[in-house]
Amino acid sequence: MFKKVLIANRGEIALRIVRACKVLGIRTVAIYSQADANALHVAFADESVCIGPAPALKSYLNQPAVLAAVEITGADAVHPGYGFLAENAQFASAVRAMGVEFIGPSVEHLRMFGDKLSAKAAARGAGLPLLEGSPGAATSMEDAMESAKRTGFPVILKAAAGGGGKGMRVVESEEELPRGFNLAQEEARVSFGNGDVFVERYLPSPRHIEVQIAADGKGGAIHLGTRDCSLQRRHQKLVEEAPAPNMSDATRKRICDAAVALASDVQYQTLATVEFLLEGDDFFFLEVNPRIQVEHPVTEEVTGVDLVEEQLRLAAGEGLSLTQDEVQISGHAIEVRVNAEDPWRQLPSPGPVTGYHEPGGPGVRVDSAIHEHAFVQPYYDSLTAKLIVKGRDRNHCIERLLCALDEFVVEGIQTSIPLQRELVDGAVFRESRMYTRYVDSFLAERSGKK
């Protein structure tokens, strides 16, 4: 096992990794920007190193500064968390060139799954179902039009190197395609330095289903059940739950088997999430996130498996800690992302936290990066805390969650909690009828009523 892990991240995930390392007896190094000098992950790590000014490009995304911190602290492994450099193949390669372990997949797999087209090719090779669309990048508007006509409108244009909803355009008709294609290409080029886009059949109201997998790099892989992440706004998840509700046992088995088949086929190592779109009982491969996910706690709560600990063990070459038969799903868990933002307009709300109270009671967990007197920085993602609640079944979990949301107090800044409480308490969520664009329609209807 590793002796010292440098955590190349910040916020609640950095603190989460610190805790997992302490359980395993591993010393930790926190890196921080000048703005994060008083952050919790810095306070609780064994060592800390300032790597630059507040802007992420000059600190958390500054590869030479992070690598220098690895060298001067003598860390023998780097955990990238999620975001920032977590899926950066160049960074992973540089870490390993130093003789230091990168706690994540191989450089080959980071490249494979960092590009949506190569990820689709890998999924196709493993026999996973795919949405119809262009066979590769649409190099011209004429290519895009040919693929769109063959697929049938509506279609969606996606950036090959994209994520977070950038470089994506829904096109309803032939007339809309030229403008949509140009906009998607330009946004992809500006956001990712790669203007490649492809065409895919558009599903108007799918569910977003994930399968958590763990693999040993030798073809051995297991799944740890499903998650539903359909409550999204502008392609950003707001609420996640495990296991995915309103799903037949047969469909659940097929989707989990498909995720494991992909991991085994490419001989993947460590944790990943295989994402799908589900429409009725039909599911289609979406992408692979080759890292720990923001929503990993709901899987931990229903399986009893510490996923960060599992990730550390796999990176250290210890192999899978359990077999598929040993994975047991118990109860139901829901996570709410507490974002520092206007709940109705999604505008960032940085600033000082003047009052803070976390909910408690049976089945309630809070993974937080803030506290009373903390300052929410304007330079980074708006996620400040995660509220995770477990119940004996879904209805019980929802009632516990509503009580916890009422008890969660964050003063001085705005948070997403009021919106999430309305969503969770609504009939659509209670009846498991949500889909990926539901929040957009909910907000439009709510605004119209006012």
Secondary structure, DSSP 8 states (H G I E B T S, - for coil): --SEEEE---HHHHHHHHHHHHHTT-EEEEEEEGGGTT-HHHHHSSEEEEEE-SSGGGTTT-HHHHHHHHHHHT-SEEE--SSTTTT-HHHHHHHHHTT-EESS--HHHHHHHHSHHHHHHHHHHTT-----B-SS---SHHHHHHHHHHH-SSEEEEETT--TTTT-EEE-SGGGHHHHHHHHHHHHHHHHS---EEEEE--SS-EEEEEEEEEESSS-EEEEEEEEEEEEETTEEEEEEES-SS--HHHHHHHHHHHHHHHHHTT-EEEEEEEEEEETTEEEEEEEE-S--TTHHHHHHHH---HHHHHHHHHTT---SS-GGG----SEEEEEEEESB-TTT--B--EE--EEE---STTEEEEES--TT-EE-SSS-SEEEEEEEEESSHHHHHHHHHHHHHH-EEESS--SHHHHHHHHTSHHHHTT---TTHHHHHHHHHHHH-
